[in-house]
């Protein structure tokens, strides 16, 4: 807490820090308690005299009493830690509720102001989505409290690392007022985030769907991709939604070929996209291009959502598992998808090639993800090229490296979203100039 002439202001982050310190103390005391509890000596440890057994018994009694006292201290310190974390969550929840109340009273003024190029407080921060963001902020605060308590009980190092990653994500969401549209911390976690703002002047919106191994603990890597794509537009006319609001397969070999995960997520993705299109229409108008990007298993999910009429203007498959279970030709897609522009990119020797266009003769069992996006009729195949250091993208590492800013694949991704010139099949394709008047050169430079 910090003092002032009118009272005190509570800083939840400082409460979190204090809680962390108490947690460290509790761990140290618990270690000491375990060591003490394990101290035992044989009856003859003090020599072969009649008093030896009595001395050993006295020693054991002393250690037992000391262990009990240490246990009481551990319990008290953990209680203090829990109280501090719950207090921090309570203050954050109250802050979020008050902010939502005041935001509801403010008139919508979504146009970016000087010194506010990101459009903080824009139209997408109000209405239904604004309410969802405020509600999810309170949920994140509660999840942070629960995860801190859970971490204190973990012993498995992998679980500890995942828990720490979740805590770091939750803290960053709260500290930076990130726009969380969907949030469920149960299981591996489900989450969706809006990066940037949907407002008058917005011209490009991207919708990114990740793939195998996606969970709450690694979501920020994909959110970072969204931030990099939004930041790349100097006019501020691009927004991104990173959608991980589903149960993703966690094993690429055992679960990766299974279409059931995509079959479950596709309807949810379709409904979410309908809502997203409504937000765009309400706050930015109808002159906005919406691009769905599916990475790895996410490509198969986007593909299946297309079979249900996914309302997007462009689709980009990135290292995609396929066009979607049962999609082998354009005739397998509904008439609503006839005008969708489609692009695909796959780095050489990415093992995902094994899955592309391969049902292993087991499609009837729910195995496989349909046609290879790179060769699907009407799809423009793009180069993945080189990374930011000039090294060619290929092999196993390329599966994720294609998403890294500065790579040619990332540049092609940005250009698909913004309608800029792309590099297709090793040839610079100058079709489509950015509506915001910025044209990119093949080497990544900018002409203004």
Secondary structure, DSSP 8 states (H G I E B T S, - for coil): -EEETTEEE--HHHHHHHHHHHHHHHHHHHHHHHHHHT----TTTT-SSTHHHHHHHHHHHHHHHHHHHHHHHHHHHHHHHHHHHHHHHHHHHHHHHHHHHHHHHS----S-BTTBTT-TT-GGGSHHHHHHHHHHHHHHHHHHHHHHHHHHH---HHHHHHHHHHHHHHHHHHHTT-EEEEEE-STT-EEEEEES---TT--EEEEEE--TT--GGGHHHHHHHHHHHHHT-TTS-EEEEEEE-S---S-TTTTTTBTHHHHHHHHHHHHHHHHHHHHHHHHT-S--EEEEEEETHHHHHHHHHHTTT---SEEEEES-S-S-TT--SGGGS-GGGTT-EEEEE--BT-GGGGTTT--TT-GGGTB---S-GGGSTTEEEB---B-TTS-B-BSTTHHHHTTSTTSHHHHHHHHHHHT--EEETTEEE-----TTS-EE-TTS-EE-
